[in-house]
């Protein structure tokens, strides 16, 4: 594409309808993980343009060097995989909270991968793309696609894709804390691993597109860990489960966000207003999505 053009790429958040972390680890030192995720329409937006050298900035500004950003690492990995210089300026407009378990960093990395594919004329189904994504982070491969999917391995091997749950309303709520770092969560998990929930009912419900059975089976064995690290998460989760119109409420990823699947968009928006105005928590209404990164020429 034209060297003067820039790309706008949306990077959706995700929620975990199931997360089962197991004590055993692979040769890389990663835990065995079963994860069922679906994208939601809360997004970061990335602007990507050719530049003299690779540069990544976030708005608001990140409090760590850009070289540690997953978007930067994804661009470097693309350069190594395709033997090209990833000379791009990347600006990330952040709306997905950090350390929330909503996958913002992984989604940003997937958006960079897809944007560079467009610039370089690389087929996104090229096997090297999946390898690049897995090298950056366990959730990154999921964000290349977007429909509900089951991932095994370290949570980075796609086993099955399901019919989308498009439009299902969700309320997202998190306490105003520093959040939960994934590393801290896994360290706490290793000290006393909670047992994983039953995966099969979730997969069976998704195959049958049985929403009632699915939302009755939502499970995350990192929830106790997240609540130990940030006790307010337990308060948010319990509060959400008491709200009218809530079909299921669980921690996403390692936290600190809790999602509530709602009967209606009106119920989700009412929960968000109450969380913001009465509790002073961060809150956002959203809907389940079916897409991964959406690339548009600027």
ZIMOQUI-V951404 format. One line per field, one symbol per residue. phi: phi as a letter, one per 40 degrees, with the letter a starting at -180 (. if undefined). psi: psi as a letter, one per 20 degrees, with the letter a starting at -180 (. if undefined). burial: # if it has 9 or more other ideal C-beta (glycine too) atoms within 8 Angstrom, else .. A space follows every 10 residues. Layout:
phi = ???
psi = ???
burial = ???
This chain:
phi = .dcccbbbbc bccbbccaab cbccbcccgc ccbbbbbbcb ccbcbbbbac acacabbbbc cccacccccc cccccccccc cbfbcccbcb bbccbcccfb gcgdcccdcc ccdcccdccc gccccddccc ccccccaccc ddccbhcdab bbgcgbbcba bbdcbdgccb bbbaccbcgb cdccccccdc cacccccccd ccccccccfc ccccccbdaa ccddcccccb dccccccccc ccccgccaaa ccfcgbcbbb cbcbcccccc ccccccccbg ccaacabcbb bcdbbbcc
psi = rpiiqrqppq oqrrqohppo pqhqqahijq qppppoqqqr jpqqppppqq rhrpppqqor pqkrqhiiph gghggghggh hjlqomnqpp poophpqqli jjkggghggh hgghghgggi kppiiphhgh ggghhgqhig hgiifhrpqp pbckjjophp qrpqkpipqp pppqqmaiap qhghghghgh hnoqqqaohg hggghhhiln hghgiijpqo jighgghghn hhghgggggh iiqqjphqpq qpcjrjqpqo pqgrhggghg gggggghhhk rpqpqrqqri qbpppqp.
burial = ....#.#### ########## ##...#...# ########## #########. #..#####.. .....#..## #########. ##...#.#.# ####.##.## ########## ########## .#......## ####.##### ########## ########.. .#.##..### #####...## ...###.##. ..##.##.#. ######.... #.###.#### ###.###.## .##.###.## #.#.###### ########## ##..#.#### ##.###.... ###.#####. .##.#...
